[in-house]
């Protein structure tokens, strides 16, 4: 689990690539689910989260590669600082947090 703060200009598309390895080798993530959740307060429900992405189709699951694509419609939210996390659920029911931190949605120069 790693803390990373990120900033995205409002109404901007961003893609985050994740590569899973275990003991230095690619980990097969076939059947895994990856979640990206952003909300104002940690105690807010997931169902009310301004951004909630569920990824089940991976770019190269056998070699541990997936992408989280935040579309401009996802980032068309209030310019504020949100709590976010990227979590996984593997094919055996194990859960974990990959990254967490603050997501700042900033105002664009040309809005």
Buried (B, 14 or more C-beta within 10 A) or exposed (E): EEEEEBEBBBBBEBEBEBEBEEEEEBBBBEEBBBBBBBBBEEEBEEEEBBBBBEBEEBEEBEBBBBBBEBBEEBBEBEEEBBBBBBBBBBEEEEEEEBBBBBBBBBEEEEE
